[in-house]
Amino acid sequence: MTEAVPAAARTGRRPLAVDMLRRLPEFLTIWLPLLLSAGHLISFALWTIWVSFTPSTLVPVSGWVGLRNYTALMATRNWQIAFDNLLVFGCGFVLLSVLTGLVLAILLDQRIRGENVLRSIFLYPLAVSFVVTGTVWSWLLNPGIGIQKLVNGLGWTSFRFDWLIDGDMAIWTIVIAAVWQSSGFAMALFLAGLRSVDADLVKAAQIDGAGPLRMYRRVILPTLWPITVTVIVIQLQFAITTFDLVRALTGGGPGIATQLPALVVYDFMFQRGLLARGAAAAVLMLLILLAVLLPYAAWQYLQRRQSAHA
């Protein structure tokens, strides 16, 4: 008489309790922190949205004022200048960082001598905090102690590089510092993409007589389009949320010439005591960020769908 064999043993499957116990370390080390972080972000985002519709000032209070905080915020000169600066900073920073990273990646892709050293040098700024970057560049761009003073001391007394105190050009000092900080990141992604290009495709182009310039323009660079989109989205996300770099480099000045949305949030919430208006500025920042991230997420989803059906 044969003994009864459990169904789980006959099918080769582990009992559910055993499977859950084996995956407990994975849940505790990966999923639990992720769930807590997501809950933290979502709860505070919802709280900020709620505060933006209340008459809160120094402390949160209940009440409903509708869109009054949003209309008052968008009518202020601070927000108008911050939004204009975001357009200038976002476009200038993203364009220059992508181009600089791509050029550096192409140069390193030539298998030059000392590539590892150069790659480390280009990636080094990523290890520096934005506060340190802003502080150092504020010294370099200060006309009294930086580049202008150095060149003047060498005998070129008519040389001027006073963008840091020029209301029209100060925003470009932030672009310069941000490009220096982030170009290495773009270079790393582009270099990984260049090294993953199909070698047979390159050899076929060489056999057809394509020179280096034509090969990059017609064969290699088109394959980097997904990486380019990723770099642009990540850099735009950084541009929208930039705070500490501007705070350390210009402090939003001269005057309010280099205000960005994150500084407007800080100004209203912690310096003027207008909590609800600062929350409204934070919600508008979130909407701008979603306007960048949601199309990218949809594009990624469509790409995966097309790959699955291919």
C-alpha positions as YAML, in Angstrom:
chain: A
units: angstrom
residues:
- id: 1
  name: MET
  ca: [0.00, 0.00, 0.00]
- id: 2
  name: THR
  ca: [1.56, 3.26, -1.09]
- id: 3
  name: GLU
  ca: [1.80, 6.14, 1.33]
- id: 4
  name: ALA
  ca: [-0.06, 9.35, 0.56]
- id: 5
  name: VAL
  ca: [2.26, 11.98, -0.92]
- id: 6
  name: PRO
  ca: [1.49, 15.64, -0.24]
- id: 7
  name: ALA
  ca: [0.31, 17.57, -3.28]
- id: 8
  name: ALA
  ca: [3.15, 20.08, -2.89]
- id: 9
  name: ALA
  ca: [5.71, 17.25, -3.03]
- id: 10
  name: ARG
  ca: [4.06, 15.70, -6.10]
- id: 11
  name: THR
  ca: [4.12, 19.00, -7.98]
- id: 12
  name: GLY
  ca: [7.60, 19.98, -6.83]
- id: 13
  name: ARG
  ca: [6.40, 23.22, -5.31]
- id: 14
  name: ARG
  ca: [7.41, 24.52, -1.90]
- id: 15
  name: PRO
  ca: [4.66, 25.32, 0.60]
- id: 16
  name: LEU
  ca: [3.66, 29.00, 0.60]
- id: 17
  name: ALA
  ca: [4.83, 29.51, 4.19]
- id: 18
  name: VAL
  ca: [8.30, 28.11, 3.39]
- id: 19
  name: ASP
  ca: [8.56, 30.27, 0.29]
- id: 20
  name: MET
  ca: [7.59, 33.40, 2.24]
- id: 21
  name: LEU
  ca: [10.09, 32.56, 4.97]
- id: 22
  name: ARG
  ca: [12.90, 32.17, 2.43]
- id: 23
  name: ARG
  ca: [12.04, 35.54, 0.88]
- id: 24
  name: LEU
  ca: [11.79, 37.34, 4.23]
- id: 25
  name: PRO
  ca: [15.41, 38.69, 4.12]
- id: 26
  name: GLU
  ca: [14.77, 40.02, 0.61]
- id: 27
  name: PHE
  ca: [11.62, 41.79, 1.82]
- id: 28
  name: LEU
  ca: [13.32, 43.26, 4.88]
- id: 29
  name: THR
  ca: [16.41, 44.52, 3.04]
- id: 30
  name: ILE
  ca: [14.88, 45.72, -0.25]
- id: 31
  name: TRP
  ca: [11.11, 45.99, -0.33]
- id: 32
  name: LEU
  ca: [10.47, 47.30, 3.17]
- id: 33
  name: PRO
  ca: [12.78, 50.35, 2.79]
- id: 34
  name: LEU
  ca: [11.31, 51.01, -0.66]
- id: 35
  name: LEU
  ca: [7.75, 50.84, 0.66]
- id: 36
  name: LEU
  ca: [8.60, 53.12, 3.60]
- id: 37
  name: SER
  ca: [10.29, 55.63, 1.28]
- id: 38
  name: ALA
  ca: [7.35, 55.58, -1.12]
- id: 39
  name: GLY
  ca: [4.91, 56.04, 1.73]
- id: 40
  name: HIS
  ca: [6.96, 58.91, 3.10]
- id: 41
  name: LEU
  ca: [7.09, 60.70, -0.27]
- id: 42
  name: ILE
  ca: [3.43, 60.16, -1.11]
- id: 43
  name: SER
  ca: [2.17, 61.20, 2.33]
- id: 44
  name: PHE
  ca: [4.21, 64.41, 2.38]
- id: 45
  name: ALA
  ca: [3.23, 65.21, -1.20]
- id: 46
  name: LEU
  ca: [-0.43, 64.87, -0.28]
- id: 47
  name: TRP
  ca: [0.13, 66.97, 2.86]
- id: 48
  name: THR
  ca: [1.82, 69.70, 0.80]
- id: 49
  name: ILE
  ca: [-1.05, 69.71, -1.69]
- id: 50
  name: TRP
  ca: [-3.54, 70.06, 1.17]
- id: 51
  name: VAL
  ca: [-1.59, 72.92, 2.77]
- id: 52
  name: SER
  ca: [-1.47, 74.78, -0.55]
- id: 53
  name: PHE
  ca: [-5.27, 75.14, -0.43]
- id: 54
  name: THR
  ca: [-5.36, 76.47, 3.14]
- id: 55
  name: PRO
  ca: [-4.68, 79.94, 4.66]
- id: 56
  name: SER
  ca: [-1.63, 78.59, 6.54]
- id: 57
  name: THR
  ca: [1.15, 81.02, 7.43]
- id: 58
  name: LEU
  ca: [3.65, 80.16, 10.17]
- id: 59
  name: VAL
  ca: [1.89, 76.91, 11.08]
- id: 60
  name: PRO
  ca: [-0.57, 74.69, 9.19]
- id: 61
  name: VAL
  ca: [-4.21, 75.56, 9.80]
- id: 62
  name: SER
  ca: [-7.40, 74.07, 8.45]
- id: 63
  name: GLY
  ca: [-9.57, 75.95, 6.02]
- id: 64
  name: TRP
  ca: [-10.16, 76.26, 2.31]
- id: 65
  name: VAL
  ca: [-9.11, 79.17, 0.12]
- id: 66
  name: GLY
  ca: [-9.25, 77.46, -3.25]
- id: 67
  name: LEU
  ca: [-6.65, 78.64, -5.77]
- id: 68
  name: ARG
  ca: [-5.92, 81.89, -3.95]
- id: 69
  name: ASN
  ca: [-2.36, 80.87, -3.03]
- id: 70
  name: TYR
  ca: [-1.62, 79.79, -6.60]
- id: 71
  name: THR
  ca: [-2.90, 83.01, -8.19]
- id: 72
  name: ALA
  ca: [-1.06, 85.12, -5.60]
- id: 73
  name: LEU
  ca: [2.14, 83.15, -6.17]
- id: 74
  name: MET
  ca: [2.08, 83.42, -9.97]
- id: 75
  name: ALA
  ca: [1.46, 87.16, -9.69]
- id: 76
  name: THR
  ca: [4.65, 87.70, -7.68]
- id: 77
  name: ARG
  ca: [7.80, 88.90, -9.40]
- id: 78
  name: ASN
  ca: [9.82, 86.21, -7.58]
- id: 79
  name: TRP
  ca: [7.93, 83.35, -9.23]
- id: 80
  name: GLN
  ca: [7.93, 84.99, -12.67]
- id: 81
  name: ILE
  ca: [11.70, 85.48, -12.56]
- id: 82
  name: ALA
  ca: [12.22, 81.97, -11.15]
- id: 83
  name: PHE
  ca: [10.17, 80.40, -13.95]
- id: 84
  name: ASP
  ca: [12.02, 82.39, -16.63]
- id: 85
  name: ASN
  ca: [15.35, 81.39, -15.06]
- id: 86
  name: LEU
  ca: [14.25, 77.75, -15.01]
- id: 87
  name: LEU
  ca: [13.68, 77.86, -18.77]
- id: 88
  name: VAL
  ca: [17.10, 79.45, -19.38]
- id: 89
  name: PHE
  ca: [18.93, 77.25, -16.90]
- id: 90
  name: GLY
  ca: [17.14, 74.06, -17.96]
- id: 91
  name: CYS
  ca: [17.75, 74.53, -21.68]
- id: 92
  name: GLY
  ca: [21.34, 75.77, -21.32]
- id: 93
  name: PHE
  ca: [22.36, 73.18, -18.74]
- id: 94
  name: VAL
  ca: [20.78, 70.19, -20.48]
- id: 95
  name: LEU
  ca: [22.09, 71.12, -23.93]
- id: 96
  name: LEU
  ca: [25.65, 71.86, -22.79]
- id: 97
  name: SER
  ca: [25.93, 68.89, -20.42]
- id: 98
  name: VAL
  ca: [24.67, 66.46, -23.07]
- id: 99
  name: LEU
  ca: [27.00, 67.85, -25.76]
- id: 100
  name: THR
  ca: [29.99, 67.96, -23.40]
- id: 101
  name: GLY
  ca: [29.35, 64.43, -22.16]
- id: 102
  name: LEU
  ca: [28.95, 63.14, -25.71]
- id: 103
  name: VAL
  ca: [32.18, 64.77, -26.92]
- id: 104
  name: LEU
  ca: [34.12, 63.42, -23.92]
- id: 105
  name: ALA
  ca: [32.68, 59.93, -24.50]
- id: 106
  name: ILE
  ca: [33.63, 59.99, -28.19]
- id: 107
  name: LEU
  ca: [37.18, 61.07, -27.31]
- id: 108
  name: LEU
  ca: [37.55, 58.32, -24.70]
- id: 109
  name: ASP
  ca: [36.08, 55.79, -27.13]
- id: 110
  name: GLN
  ca: [39.19, 56.17, -29.30]
- id: 111
  name: ARG
  ca: [41.10, 53.92, -26.83]
- id: 112
  name: ILE
  ca: [43.55, 56.68, -26.04]
- id: 113
  name: ARG
  ca: [46.44, 56.19, -23.64]
- id: 114
  name: GLY
  ca: [45.59, 57.08, -20.05]
- id: 115
  name: GLU
  ca: [41.87, 56.50, -20.59]
- id: 116
  name: ASN
  ca: [41.31, 55.23, -17.05]
- id: 117
  name: VAL
  ca: [42.94, 58.32, -15.55]
- id: 118
  name: LEU
  ca: [40.97, 60.69, -17.75]
- id: 119
  name: ARG
  ca: [37.73, 58.86, -17.04]
- id: 120
  name: SER
  ca: [38.37, 59.21, -13.31]
- id: 121
  name: ILE
  ca: [39.08, 62.92, -13.70]
- id: 122
  name: PHE
  ca: [35.89, 63.52, -15.66]
- id: 123
  name: LEU
  ca: [33.83, 61.52, -13.15]
- id: 124
  name: TYR
  ca: [35.40, 63.16, -10.10]
- id: 125
  name: PRO
  ca: [32.94, 66.11, -9.93]
- id: 126
  name: LEU
  ca: [30.12, 63.61, -9.28]
- id: 127
  name: ALA
  ca: [31.77, 62.80, -5.94]
- id: 128
  name: VAL
  ca: [31.62, 66.46, -4.88]
- id: 129
  name: SER
  ca: [28.48, 67.80, -3.24]
- id: 130
  name: PHE
  ca: [26.59, 70.64, -4.91]
- id: 131
  name: VAL
  ca: [27.31, 72.89, -1.93]
- id: 132
  name: VAL
  ca: [31.06, 72.40, -2.39]
- id: 133
  name: THR
  ca: [30.72, 72.93, -6.14]
- id: 134
  name: GLY
  ca: [28.77, 76.15, -5.64]
- id: 135
  name: THR
  ca: [31.23, 77.46, -3.05]
- id: 136
  name: VAL
  ca: [34.33, 76.76, -5.16]
- id: 137
  name: TRP
  ca: [32.81, 78.26, -8.30]
- id: 138
  name: SER
  ca: [31.73, 81.32, -6.33]
- id: 139
  name: TRP
  ca: [35.42, 81.88, -5.53]
- id: 140
  name: LEU
  ca: [36.52, 81.29, -9.12]
- id: 141
  name: LEU
  ca: [33.90, 83.62, -10.59]
- id: 142
  name: ASN
  ca: [34.24, 86.34, -7.98]
- id: 143
  name: PRO
  ca: [35.83, 89.28, -9.84]
- id: 144
  name: GLY
  ca: [37.73, 90.34, -6.72]
- id: 145
  name: ILE
  ca: [39.50, 87.03, -6.02]
- id: 146
  name: GLY
  ca: [38.90, 84.71, -8.95]
- id: 147
  name: ILE
  ca: [39.61, 84.42, -12.66]
- id: 148
  name: GLN
  ca: [39.28, 88.13, -13.40]
- id: 149
  name: LYS
  ca: [41.78, 89.11, -10.70]
- id: 150
  name: LEU
  ca: [44.22, 86.43, -11.89]
- id: 151
  name: VAL
  ca: [44.11, 87.61, -15.51]
- id: 152
  name: ASN
  ca: [44.30, 91.26, -14.46]
- id: 153
  name: GLY
  ca: [47.38, 90.42, -12.37]
- id: 154
  name: LEU
  ca: [49.03, 88.91, -15.46]
- id: 155
  name: GLY
  ca: [48.82, 92.30, -17.18]
- id: 156
  name: TRP
  ca: [45.51, 92.16, -19.05]
- id: 157
  name: THR
  ca: [43.92, 94.94, -17.05]
- id: 158
  name: SER
  ca: [40.96, 95.39, -19.41]
- id: 159
  name: PHE
  ca: [39.79, 91.78, -18.99]
- id: 160
  name: ARG
  ca: [36.37, 91.49, -17.36]
- id: 161
  name: PHE
  ca: [34.62, 88.35, -16.18]
- id: 162
  name: ASP
  ca: [32.13, 89.65, -13.66]
- id: 163
  name: TRP
  ca: [29.10, 87.53, -14.55]
- id: 164
  name: LEU
  ca: [28.58, 86.69, -10.87]
- id: 165
  name: ILE
  ca: [27.57, 90.27, -10.10]
- id: 166
  name: ASP
  ca: [25.87, 90.95, -13.43]
- id: 167
  name: GLY
  ca: [22.10, 90.52, -13.16]
- id: 168
  name: ASP
  ca: [21.77, 89.55, -16.82]
- id: 169
  name: MET
  ca: [24.61, 87.02, -16.91]
- id: 170
  name: ALA
  ca: [24.56, 85.58, -13.38]
- id: 171
  name: ILE
  ca: [22.24, 82.72, -14.35]
- id: 172
  name: TRP
  ca: [24.93, 81.47, -16.73]
- id: 173
  name: THR
  ca: [27.37, 81.05, -13.83]
- id: 174
  name: ILE
  ca: [24.98, 78.43, -12.46]
- id: 175
  name: VAL
  ca: [24.89, 76.77, -15.88]
- id: 176
  name: ILE
  ca: [28.71, 76.63, -15.95]
- id: 177
  name: ALA
  ca: [28.95, 75.07, -12.48]
- id: 178
  name: ALA
  ca: [26.13, 72.59, -13.16]
- id: 179
  name: VAL
  ca: [27.68, 71.49, -16.48]
- id: 180
  name: TRP
  ca: [31.03, 70.95, -14.75]
- id: 181
  name: GLN
  ca: [29.28, 68.87, -12.08]
- id: 182
  name: SER
  ca: [27.11, 66.70, -14.34]
- id: 183
  name: SER
  ca: [28.97, 66.24, -17.64]
- id: 184
  name: GLY
  ca: [30.84, 63.23, -16.26]
- id: 185
  name: PHE
  ca: [27.55, 61.46, -15.61]
- id: 186
  name: ALA
  ca: [26.43, 62.02, -19.20]
- id: 187
  name: MET
  ca: [29.86, 60.91, -20.42]
- id: 188
  name: ALA
  ca: [29.64, 57.63, -18.49]
- id: 189
  name: LEU
  ca: [26.25, 56.74, -19.99]
- id: 190
  name: PHE
  ca: [27.29, 57.71, -23.52]
- id: 191
  name: LEU
  ca: [30.56, 55.81, -23.23]
- id: 192
  name: ALA
  ca: [28.70, 52.68, -22.13]
- id: 193
  name: GLY
  ca: [26.43, 53.09, -25.15]
- id: 194
  name: LEU
  ca: [29.36, 53.55, -27.54]
- id: 195
  name: ARG
  ca: [31.08, 50.45, -26.19]
- id: 196
  name: SER
  ca: [27.89, 48.41, -26.73]
- id: 197
  name: VAL
  ca: [27.49, 49.28, -30.44]
- id: 198
  name: ASP
  ca: [27.52, 46.15, -32.62]
- id: 199
  name: ALA
  ca: [31.06, 45.70, -33.95]
- id: 200
  name: ASP
  ca: [29.75, 44.06, -37.14]
- id: 201
  name: LEU
  ca: [27.75, 47.21, -37.88]
- id: 202
  name: VAL
  ca: [30.87, 49.34, -37.56]
- id: 203
  name: LYS
  ca: [32.92, 46.99, -39.76]
- id: 204
  name: ALA
  ca: [30.22, 47.01, -42.42]
- id: 205
  name: ALA
  ca: [30.29, 50.81, -42.46]
- id: 206
  name: GLN
  ca: [34.08, 50.79, -42.75]
- id: 207
  name: ILE
  ca: [33.93, 48.34, -45.67]
- id: 208
  name: ASP
  ca: [31.44, 50.67, -47.40]
- id: 209
  name: GLY
  ca: [34.03, 53.45, -47.13]
- id: 210
  name: ALA
  ca: [32.46, 55.51, -44.35]
- id: 211
  name: GLY
  ca: [34.91, 57.87, -42.68]
- id: 212
  name: PRO
  ca: [34.97, 58.49, -38.90]
- id: 213
  name: LEU
  ca: [32.72, 61.56, -39.08]
- id: 214
  name: ARG
  ca: [30.13, 59.90, -41.30]
- id: 215
  name: MET
  ca: [30.27, 56.70, -39.28]
- id: 216
  name: TYR
  ca: [29.45, 58.50, -36.04]
- id: 217
  name: ARG
  ca: [26.79, 60.67, -37.66]
- id: 218
  name: ARG
  ca: [25.01, 57.96, -39.67]
- id: 219
  name: VAL
  ca: [25.75, 54.69, -37.82]
- id: 220
  name: ILE
  ca: [26.84, 55.09, -34.20]
- id: 221
  name: LEU
  ca: [25.02, 58.16, -32.88]
- id: 222
  name: PRO
  ca: [21.53, 57.01, -34.00]
- id: 223
  name: THR
  ca: [21.94, 53.91, -31.84]
- id: 224
  name: LEU
  ca: [22.49, 56.16, -28.80]
- id: 225
  name: TRP
  ca: [19.04, 57.76, -29.05]
- id: 226
  name: PRO
  ca: [17.53, 55.85, -26.05]
- id: 227
  name: ILE
  ca: [20.53, 56.81, -23.90]
- id: 228
  name: THR
  ca: [20.26, 60.42, -25.04]
- id: 229
  name: VAL
  ca: [16.60, 60.57, -24.00]
- id: 230
  name: THR
  ca: [17.47, 59.09, -20.60]
- id: 231
  name: VAL
  ca: [20.27, 61.61, -20.02]
- id: 232
  name: ILE
  ca: [18.02, 64.52, -21.02]
- id: 233
  name: VAL
  ca: [15.24, 63.44, -18.65]
- id: 234
  name: ILE
  ca: [17.62, 62.92, -15.71]
- id: 235
  name: GLN
  ca: [19.31, 66.29, -16.31]
- id: 236
  name: LEU
  ca: [15.93, 68.04, -16.61]
- id: 237
  name: GLN
  ca: [14.90, 66.50, -13.31]
- id: 238
  name: PHE
  ca: [18.05, 67.91, -11.72]
- id: 239
  name: ALA
  ca: [17.45, 71.35, -13.27]
- id: 240
  name: ILE
  ca: [13.89, 71.53, -11.94]
- id: 241
  name: THR
  ca: [14.87, 70.59, -8.38]
- id: 242
  name: THR
  ca: [18.15, 72.54, -8.16]
- id: 243
  name: PHE
  ca: [18.51, 74.33, -4.84]
- id: 244
  name: ASP
  ca: [21.79, 73.83, -3.00]
- id: 245
  name: LEU
  ca: [23.99, 74.71, -5.99]
- id: 246
  name: VAL
  ca: [22.28, 78.08, -6.46]
- id: 247
  name: ARG
  ca: [22.15, 78.72, -2.73]
- id: 248
  name: ALA
  ca: [25.90, 78.22, -2.39]
- id: 249
  name: LEU
  ca: [26.92, 79.94, -5.64]
- id: 250
  name: THR
  ca: [24.77, 83.07, -5.88]
- id: 251
  name: GLY
  ca: [22.22, 82.86, -3.06]
- id: 252
  name: GLY
  ca: [19.63, 83.76, -5.66]
- id: 253
  name: GLY
  ca: [21.33, 87.08, -6.40]
- id: 254
  name: PRO
  ca: [22.36, 89.59, -7.35]
- id: 255
  name: GLY
  ca: [19.01, 90.66, -5.95]
- id: 256
  name: ILE
  ca: [16.68, 87.92, -7.18]
- id: 257
  name: ALA
  ca: [18.28, 87.59, -10.62]
- id: 258
  name: THR
  ca: [19.10, 83.88, -10.20]
- id: 259
  name: GLN
  ca: [16.01, 82.74, -8.32]
- id: 260
  name: LEU
  ca: [14.81, 79.24, -9.21]
- id: 261
  name: PRO
  ca: [11.53, 77.59, -8.12]
- id: 262
  name: ALA
  ca: [13.19, 75.66, -5.26]
- id: 263
  name: LEU
  ca: [14.53, 78.92, -3.82]
- id: 264
  name: VAL
  ca: [11.06, 80.47, -4.06]
- id: 265
  name: VAL
  ca: [9.69, 77.56, -2.00]
- id: 266
  name: TYR
  ca: [12.39, 78.09, 0.62]
- id: 267
  name: ASP
  ca: [11.86, 81.86, 0.65]
- id: 268
  name: PHE
  ca: [8.10, 81.71, 1.21]
- id: 269
  name: MET
  ca: [8.13, 78.83, 3.69]
- id: 270
  name: PHE
  ca: [11.13, 79.59, 5.89]
- id: 271
  name: GLN
  ca: [11.95, 83.26, 5.44]
- id: 272
  name: ARG
  ca: [8.57, 84.94, 4.98]
- id: 273
  name: GLY
  ca: [6.47, 82.52, 6.98]
- id: 274
  name: LEU
  ca: [3.96, 82.01, 4.16]
- id: 275
  name: LEU
  ca: [3.63, 78.25, 4.42]
- id: 276
  name: ALA
  ca: [0.64, 77.86, 2.10]
- id: 277
  name: ARG
  ca: [2.16, 79.96, -0.66]
- id: 278
  name: GLY
  ca: [5.42, 78.04, -0.41]
- id: 279
  name: ALA
  ca: [3.45, 74.79, -0.61]
- id: 280
  name: ALA
  ca: [1.74, 76.10, -3.75]
- id: 281
  name: ALA
  ca: [5.17, 76.74, -5.29]
- id: 282
  name: ALA
  ca: [6.24, 73.20, -4.35]
- id: 283
  name: VAL
  ca: [3.11, 71.75, -5.99]
- id: 284
  name: LEU
  ca: [3.82, 73.70, -9.17]
- id: 285
  name: MET
  ca: [7.37, 72.30, -9.12]
- id: 286
  name: LEU
  ca: [5.89, 68.82, -8.80]
- id: 287
  name: LEU
  ca: [3.63, 69.43, -11.80]
- id: 288
  name: ILE
  ca: [6.59, 70.62, -13.87]
- id: 289
  name: LEU
  ca: [8.51, 67.51, -12.83]
- id: 290
  name: LEU
  ca: [5.60, 65.24, -13.74]
- id: 291
  name: ALA
  ca: [5.37, 66.96, -17.13]
- id: 292
  name: VAL
  ca: [8.87, 65.61, -17.77]
- id: 293
  name: LEU
  ca: [8.66, 62.20, -16.08]
- id: 294
  name: LEU
  ca: [5.24, 60.98, -17.22]
- id: 295
  name: PRO
  ca: [5.94, 61.24, -20.98]
- id: 296
  name: TYR
  ca: [9.27, 59.50, -20.37]
- id: 297
  name: ALA
  ca: [7.55, 56.70, -18.45]
- id: 298
  name: ALA
  ca: [4.98, 56.32, -21.23]
- id: 299
  name: TRP
  ca: [7.76, 56.21, -23.84]
- id: 300
  name: GLN
  ca: [9.62, 53.54, -21.84]
- id: 301
  name: TYR
  ca: [6.42, 51.49, -21.58]
- id: 302
  name: LEU
  ca: [5.84, 51.67, -25.34]
- id: 303
  name: GLN
  ca: [9.47, 50.69, -25.98]
- id: 304
  name: ARG
  ca: [9.09, 47.60, -23.80]
- id: 305
  name: ARG
  ca: [5.82, 46.70, -25.52]
- id: 306
  name: GLN
  ca: [7.44, 46.95, -28.93]
- id: 307
  name: SER
  ca: [10.43, 44.87, -27.78]
- id: 308
  name: ALA
  ca: [8.12, 42.18, -26.37]
- id: 309
  name: HIS
  ca: [6.14, 41.92, -29.64]
- id: 310
  name: ALA
  ca: [9.24, 42.01, -31.86]
...
